[in-house]
Amino acid sequence: MKIAMLGQKRIPSREGGVEIVVEELATRMVNLGHDVTCYNRGGKHVLDKNQKVENLKEYKGVHLKKVWTIDKKGLAAMTSSFFATLCALFSKAEVVHYHAEGPCAWMWIIKWFSRKRAVATIHGLDWQRGKWGGFASKYIKFGEKQAVKRADEIIVLSRGVQEYFRTAYGRKTVFIPNGVSRPEIVPAKLIAEKWRLEKDSYVLFLGRIVPEKGLRYLVEAWRGIRTDKKLVIAGGSSDTEEFMNELKGMAGDDVIFTGFQQGRVLEELYSNAYIYTLPSDLEGMPLSLLEAMSYGNCCVVSDIPECAEVVEDKAVVFPKGNVDELRRVLQGLLDDPEKVAEYKKSAADFICQKYNWDDVVDKTLELYRG
């Protein structure tokens, strides 16, 4: 099949979970003999403005096309998805796969002016995210409604979001969660040189620095914890520099902000953490949590369905937004290395068997065929 994908910022990139999903799907589909084109937005790297963005034409057999983009908050996603839709309309693609709710606002163009099949993956209820203002939230909600009305198939990543579409719209969706691959565990070398971090010497949060990730709770909880370990907050701000500065103002000397990381440093951070924590209020399906467990980490997560469904009984769950409980759970694990070791022992096998990218690709291709 000839397949077009849009809605991602760009691949290859780790600017968000959407980008990781698109890369995994596209490269695997190419390996199966399909012709895949990904429409990347222009502009700077969202999580690290100083990072050079390569203008690649192809990546692992996937065709890459950069579309015109107004590189400003609130306009980048809107303009890039509009022009990507126009490119896909006039392409030979048989299937146009929209990723995230906002880009689906332009799906009507595909359905009105072509017979192409349109598929949407809802990576989360993005209009609920704290960083968006009134107009942006309404635009994203409009995209959600267009997906409900226009898409031939809607993919959701969690049972909670599937129930939301059923009750809010009476719309049938298909549950296909993300996948994960088993990684290689690597020793602490670069992170030791940069931040003096050694094996099991820190608690790790890794993700975008945005309010809905629960970072205020985490930093506040950490203030009352008794330990010689560090709290490491790894990730870049996604149009949320004020929030990043607020967190740094709250944090003490035992909190390290690494900024956006990828490659070997990212692998070392996952490989050597004592605990990984994700205290989110809102998620789609947290790829960082899948990755953390694939590295064999003991994980502490909030009890939102999108996290609890993933970990089942293989991680520690606390009530969303409850600072005292988060502090109690973290302190208990910091004081009990044997319990941490028990969770570490089972995490990787559990998550890699439960979530497999090849299964995700097979199920997605079935929807493409209709």
N, C-alpha and C positions, 0 to 999 in steps of 0.2 A: 504493500500500500504506500501511497504518498501521503505523508502526514505533516501538518504544520502545528507548531506549538508556540503559544504566546502568553504573556502575563508575567513571565520571569524577568528579572532585571537583566541578567545576562549569564550565559554559561561559557566556559567553566568559571564558577564563582561560588563562594560561600557567603554571599550577602544576605542569605536567609534560607529557610527551609524549602521554599518554593524552588529555588535555584538547584538545590541538591536533588530534589525529586525529578525535575525536568532533565537534569543531566543523566541521572540513573535510567530513567525511562528511555530517553532518546538514544543513548549509546547502546543500550541493550537491544532496542528495536532495530537499530542499524545492523547489529551483529546477527540478527535473525533475517536480514535481507530486505528490510523496509527502507524507504527513502524518507528521511526526516529532515525538516528545516525548522530551526529555532530562530525566532525573530527577537533579537536582543535590543534593549534600549540603548540610546547614547548617553553621554554625560559621565560624571565622575562616579567612582566607587562609593556606594552609600555609607558603608561603615568605616571607611578609611579614605578621606578625601585626598590624601597624599599618595595613595597607591595608584600606580599606572594601570590603566585599563587597556588591555591588548585588543586590537581590532582584527580578530581572527576571522578568516573566511570559512574555515572548517575545523572541526574538533572531533577526533576519533570517528571520522566518517559522517558526522552530523554537519549539515550545511548551516552556516551561521550568517544571518543578514542583520545588519544594524539599521534600525529605523529612526527617523527623525524624532527628537525628544526635546521638550522644553525642560531643562534641568533645574527645576525649582520644586520645593515641597508642595505637594498637592497637584502639581501639573505633570510631573515626569511620568507617573504611571498612566495617567489619563491620556496624554498625547501619544506616548509610545504604543499603548494598546490600540488606539484609534488607527494609527498608521500601519501597525502590524496587521490589523484586521483588513485594511485596504490591500496590503501586499498579499495576504492569504487569499483574499477574494479573487485576485487576478492571477493567482498561481495555479498549478496543476494539482494542488493538494485535494485529496478526496475527503480527508478528515481534518477539521480544525479543532485543536484541543486548547481550551482556555483554562488557565491556571489562576485561581483566586477570584474573588467576587467582583472587584472593581472592573477588571478588563471585560467581564461579561456584559457590561453596559453597551458594548458595540456589537454584540452577537447578532442583533437584528439585521445588521448589514449582510452578514453571511447568509442568514436564512431567507431574507427578502430577495436577494439578487443572485442566488446560486442554489444548487442542489447538493452542496457539500454537507457532510454530516458534522454536526457540532456537538462536542463533548465538553463538559465543564467539570473541573475538580475544585471543590470547595475546601480550601486548606484551613478554613476557620471562619467564624463570623466576624469578618474584619471591621464591620461598621461599629462593633463594640469596643474597639481598641482606643485606649485613652489618648493617644497622640493626635487623633483626628478631630478637627473642628466640625462645626455644624454642616457646612456645605459638603465637606469630604465624606462625612458619615452618610449623608443623604445620597450622594453619588454612589457610594459603595452599596447601599441598600437597594438603589435602583438597579445596579448590576446584579444583585442577588435575585431580584424579581424578574429580570430579563432571562437569567439562567433558568428559573422556574418555568417561564413561558416559552422560551425558544429552544433550549437544549434538547437534543435527542436523548442524551443520557447525562445524569449528574452523578459524579463520584463524590462520596464523603469519606472522611478519614476516621470518624468516630461514631459510635452508636448514638451519642448524645446529639450530635448535629443531624444525624439521620432522623431521629425523633422530632427534632425542631422542624425540619422540612415537612414531615408528615403532619404535624399538628398545626403549623402556621399556614401551610399552603395545600395540604393534601397531596403533595408531590412525592411520587416514588423515587427513591435514590438507590444507589448501589454502594455498599460498604466495601471499600478496598483500602485497607490501611497501608501505610508506608512500609518499606523494607529496611533491612540493615545487613551489612556484610561483616564477617568476623575479621577484626584488624590484627595487626602485629603489635604486641606490647613492647614498648621501647623504654630504655632507661632515661633517667633525668640527666641531661647534659646541658642543652641550651637553656632550659629553665633554671638550672642551677647557676649558670653563668649570669643570667639576666636578673634573677630575683632571689637567688639562694634557696630555691625550692628543691627539696629532696623527696625521696619516696615516702609517702604517708605523712608528709609534714604540713599538709594543707587541706582545707575543705574547698571544693570547687563549685562555682556557678559559671556556666558557659552558655551564652546566648546574647541576643540583642538587648541593649540597655534601654528598656522601655518600661513604663509604669506597670503594665499588666503582668510582668514577669514576677511581681512580688518582691522586688529587691528592697523596697523600704522595710518590709517585714524582716527580711534577712539581715540587713545591716543593724536594725534596731535590736533584733534577737541576739546578734553576735556581741553586742556591747556587754551583756550580762553573763557571758560564757567564760568559764575558767579553763584556760588551756594555753599551751605554748605554741600551738599550731596557728597557722595563718588562715585567713579567709581570702580566697583568690576570686575576683570577679573579672572574668575574661569575656570581652565582647565590645563591639563598637556601638555608638549611639546612632539610632536611625531617625534623624531629624529631631533628636531629643537631647540636645546639648545641655539645656537648662536642667533637665532631670539628672543627667550625669553629674553636673556640678553640685546639685543638691545632695546626691549620694556621697560624693567626696567630702562634702562639708559635714555630713553625719558620721562618717567613718573615722576610726582611729588609726594608729600607726600599724596595727596588726592586720589591716585590710589592704590588699594589693590589687590595683586596677591595671590590668595588662594591656587594655585596648584590644582592637580586633586582631585575631590570630588565626593562622591557617598553616598547613604543611606540617613540618617536623615539630614545631613548637606546640601546635594543637595536639598532635599525637602524644607528645610528652606530658602535656597537662592532663589528658584523659588517663594515660597509663599509670600515673604516679599519685593520683589523688587518694586521700584517705576516705573521703566521702564526696559524692556528687549530690548537689541539691538543686531542686527546681520548685520554688514556692509559688508558682504562677496562680493568678486569678483567672486567666483566659489562655487557652491554647487551641490549636487545630489538632494536629498530632505532633507532639514534640520530638523532632528528629534528634535533637541533642540528648534527650533522655534515652532513646534507643541506642545511640552511639555510646553514651556513658556506660550503659549496661553491657554492651558488646565488648567493652574493654574490661569487664569484670568488676565494675564498681558497686559499692554499697550506695544505694540511692535513697534520698529523702525527698518526698514530693508532696504537694498539696493534694487534697482529696477530690479535686475536680475530676469528673468522669474521664476526661481526655488523658489524664495521668494515671488514675487508679486502674482504668481498663488495661493500660499497657503493662503495669508492673505486677498486677494481681497481688500475690502474697510474697513476692520476691524482692520487695523494698519496703521502706518504712513510710507510712502515710500519716499526715497530720491535717487538722481542720484548716481549710483555706482562710488566710488572713489572721490566724490566731498566733500572735507573736510569742505569747507565753508557752504555748504548746510546741512551737517550732524550737524555741530555746531549750525546752525540757528534752525534746527528742534528740537534738544535736548534742547536748551535754551528756545524755545517757550513752550515746554511741562513742563520744570522745573518751568516756570513762570505761568503755567495755570493748577493747580490741577484739576479743574472741567473738562477740556478736557481729561485729563488722566483718570479720573474716568469714563467718557463716554466710552472710549475704553475698559477699564477693565470690564465694565458691560456686554458687548456683546461677549467678546473674547472666553470664555470657551464653552458656548453653541454652538457657531458657529463652532469652530474647532472640537468639539467632535461629532457633527452631520455630519460634512463633511468627517471626516477620522475615520474609524472604523476598528479595527484589525480583527474582525470576517468576515467582508466583504472581506478584503485582503486575508484571509486564504481560503475562499470559491472560490474566483477567481483564486488563485494560484493552488488549487487542481484541478480545471477544466482544467488548462493547463497541469498538470501532467498526467491527463487521456487521453488527446490528442483528 
